[in-house]
Amino acid sequence: MNTWLAVFVGGGLGSVARYAVSLGVGRWFVGAAFPWATLVSNVLATAIMGLLVWRFALHAEGKELWWTLLAVGFCGGFSTFSAFSMETLQLMRAGLTFLAWLNILVSVSACLLVIHLLARAT
């Protein structure tokens, strides 16, 4: 499998996983104004990336294609800065400024904390 194909396959799988998370989280938070599904997807993708950074720091040699498939492709397709940005803007436009800023604070803080904790071995 070449690099481009690894990104393509990983990104597709990550996008499908993101959609599944959106459906699952949507069942728990029906009608919620806060974008829980995007937050969950982004934190999970960051956790996976942290684990991959840790794992590949220990055993990276000869695994470049796996890194491309999982970190670049899957995590790239699973996380979504565009949805985060759009949902934050929608909250602001709806007059839910507090929720918009809470989304920014919680999303960025949670993802930074997760990646720090999981990738600290490197």
C-alpha positions as CSV (number, residue, x, y, z in Angstrom):
1,M,0.0,0.0,0.0
2,N,1.5,3.4,-0.9
3,T,1.3,6.5,1.2
4,W,-1.6,8.2,-0.7
5,L,-3.7,5.0,-0.4
6,A,-2.9,4.8,3.3
7,V,-4.2,8.4,3.8
8,F,-7.2,7.7,1.7
9,V,-8.2,4.4,3.5
10,G,-7.4,5.8,7.0
11,G,-9.3,9.1,6.3
12,G,-12.3,7.2,5.1
13,L,-12.3,4.9,8.2
14,G,-11.9,7.9,10.4
15,S,-14.8,9.8,8.7
16,V,-17.1,6.8,9.2
17,A,-16.0,6.5,12.8
18,R,-16.7,10.2,13.3
19,Y,-20.2,9.8,11.8
20,A,-20.9,6.8,14.1
21,V,-19.8,8.9,17.1
22,S,-22.1,11.7,16.0
23,L,-25.0,9.3,15.8
24,G,-24.2,7.7,19.2
25,V,-23.6,10.9,21.1
26,G,-26.7,12.4,19.4
27,R,-28.8,9.8,21.1
28,W,-27.5,10.9,24.5
29,F,-27.8,14.6,24.0
30,V,-31.0,15.0,21.8
31,G,-31.7,18.7,21.2
32,A,-28.6,19.9,23.1
33,A,-27.2,23.3,22.0
34,F,-23.7,22.3,22.9
35,P,-21.8,20.4,20.2
36,W,-21.1,17.3,22.2
37,A,-20.5,15.0,19.2
38,T,-17.7,17.1,17.8
39,L,-16.1,17.5,21.2
40,V,-16.2,13.7,21.8
41,S,-14.8,13.0,18.3
42,N,-12.0,15.5,18.7
43,V,-11.0,14.4,22.2
44,L,-11.0,10.7,21.1
45,A,-9.0,11.5,17.9
46,T,-6.5,13.4,20.1
47,A,-6.3,10.4,22.5
48,I,-5.6,8.1,19.7
49,M,-3.0,10.4,18.3
50,G,-1.3,10.6,21.7
51,L,-1.2,6.8,22.0
52,L,0.2,6.6,18.5
53,V,2.9,9.2,19.3
54,W,3.9,7.2,22.3
55,R,3.8,3.9,20.5
56,F,5.6,5.1,17.4
57,A,8.3,6.8,19.5
58,L,9.1,3.4,20.9
59,H,8.7,1.3,17.8
60,A,8.8,3.6,14.7
61,E,11.3,2.0,12.5
62,G,9.7,0.5,9.4
63,K,6.2,1.6,10.5
64,E,5.9,4.8,8.4
65,L,3.0,3.4,6.5
66,W,1.1,2.5,9.7
67,W,1.7,6.1,11.0
68,T,0.3,7.5,7.7
69,L,-2.7,5.2,7.8
70,L,-3.5,5.8,11.5
71,A,-2.2,9.2,12.5
72,V,-2.5,11.2,9.3
73,G,-5.5,9.3,7.7
74,F,-7.7,8.0,10.5
75,C,-7.1,10.7,13.1
76,G,-7.4,13.4,10.4
77,G,-10.7,12.0,9.2
78,F,-12.0,11.3,12.8
79,S,-11.2,14.8,14.2
80,T,-12.8,17.9,12.7
81,F,-11.7,21.4,13.1
82,S,-14.1,22.6,10.5
83,A,-17.2,21.3,12.4
84,F,-15.8,22.7,15.6
85,S,-15.4,26.1,13.9
86,M,-18.9,26.1,12.3
87,E,-20.7,24.9,15.4
88,T,-18.9,27.6,17.5
89,L,-20.0,30.2,15.0
90,Q,-23.6,28.9,15.0
91,L,-23.6,29.2,18.8
92,M,-22.4,32.8,18.5
93,R,-25.0,33.7,15.9
94,A,-27.7,32.1,18.0
95,G,-26.8,34.4,20.9
96,L,-25.3,31.5,22.9
97,T,-22.0,33.3,23.4
98,F,-21.3,31.6,26.7
99,L,-21.7,28.2,25.1
100,A,-19.5,29.2,22.2
101,W,-16.7,30.3,24.4
102,L,-17.2,27.2,26.6
103,N,-16.9,25.1,23.5
104,I,-13.6,26.8,22.6
105,L,-12.2,26.5,26.1
106,V,-13.3,22.9,26.8
107,S,-12.3,21.6,23.3
108,V,-8.8,23.1,23.2
109,S,-8.1,22.4,26.9
110,A,-9.3,18.8,26.8
111,C,-7.4,18.0,23.6
112,L,-4.2,19.6,24.9
113,L,-4.5,17.8,28.2
114,V,-5.1,14.4,26.6
115,I,-2.3,14.7,24.1
116,H,0.1,15.9,26.9
117,L,-0.8,13.0,29.1
118,L,-0.7,10.3,26.5
119,A,2.4,11.5,24.5
120,R,4.5,12.5,27.5
121,A,6.6,9.4,27.3
122,T,8.3,10.8,24.1
